[in-house]
Amino acid sequence: MANIKADKELDCLGLYCPVPIMKTAEMMKNMKSGEILEIIADDEGIIKDMPAWAKMTGNEVLSSETEGEIHKLYVKKK
């Protein structure tokens, strides 16, 4: 498990593409540059979708880990 301190947490359990990305984008709008958002999801599509979204928007996926069917991603705002 990553030892990353998130500034905010986003629970996307039970939500499927593209909702977790939309909720992430919405939450990131209200965050300061350099802050880290922890996203928890059970849609495996997020493993590919989040890095693609981050690259497009200039944000950075610091860590992506999976435990069972739960995915945790840490995204740093540009």
ROMI-644286 format. One record per residue (C-alpha): residue number from 1; x, y, z. Coordinates in steps of 0.05 Angstrom, whole numbers. Example, Ala and Ser with C-alpha at 12.3 -4.5 7.8 and 13.67 -1.06 7.14 Angstrom:
// ROMI-644286
1_246_-90_156
2_273_-21_143
//
This chain:
// ROMI-644286
1_0_0_0
2_23_69_-17
3_41_114_41
4_11_176_10
5_-26_229_51
6_-88_250_13
7_-117_319_23
8_-186_296_2
9_-221_229_-10
10_-272_210_-64
11_-314_148_-56
12_-335_121_-124
13_-356_51_-101
14_-414_26_-142
15_-404_78_-197
16_-384_60_-267
17_-350_95_-325
18_-352_153_-338
19_-380_175_-270
20_-316_165_-228
21_-276_209_-278
22_-331_262_-278
23_-334_263_-202
24_-257_267_-199
25_-256_325_-248
26_-310_362_-208
27_-273_352_-142
28_-206_373_-171
29_-236_440_-191
30_-242_458_-118
31_-172_435_-99
32_-107_475_-97
33_-47_459_-140
34_-5_404_-107
35_-62_375_-67
36_-74_300_-71
37_-141_266_-82
38_-152_193_-62
39_-203_158_-105
40_-234_92_-84
41_-271_53_-137
42_-294_-17_-156
43_-299_-5_-231
44_-236_-36_-261
45_-241_13_-319
46_-213_67_-274
47_-145_34_-277
48_-138_55_-351
49_-185_115_-351
50_-154_155_-294
51_-83_157_-322
52_-111_176_-390
53_-153_232_-359
54_-94_256_-316
55_-49_259_-377
56_-101_299_-416
57_-113_348_-359
58_-41_355_-335
59_-53_322_-268
60_-11_264_-242
61_-30_195_-218
62_19_183_-161
63_-3_113_-145
64_-53_61_-167
65_-65_-2_-125
66_-116_-58_-125
67_-137_-100_-66
68_-189_-152_-85
69_-240_-113_-126
70_-225_-45_-95
71_-180_3_-132
72_-146_62_-97
73_-115_117_-138
74_-78_179_-115
75_-81_238_-162
76_-41_302_-152
77_-71_367_-178
78_-26_405_-227
//
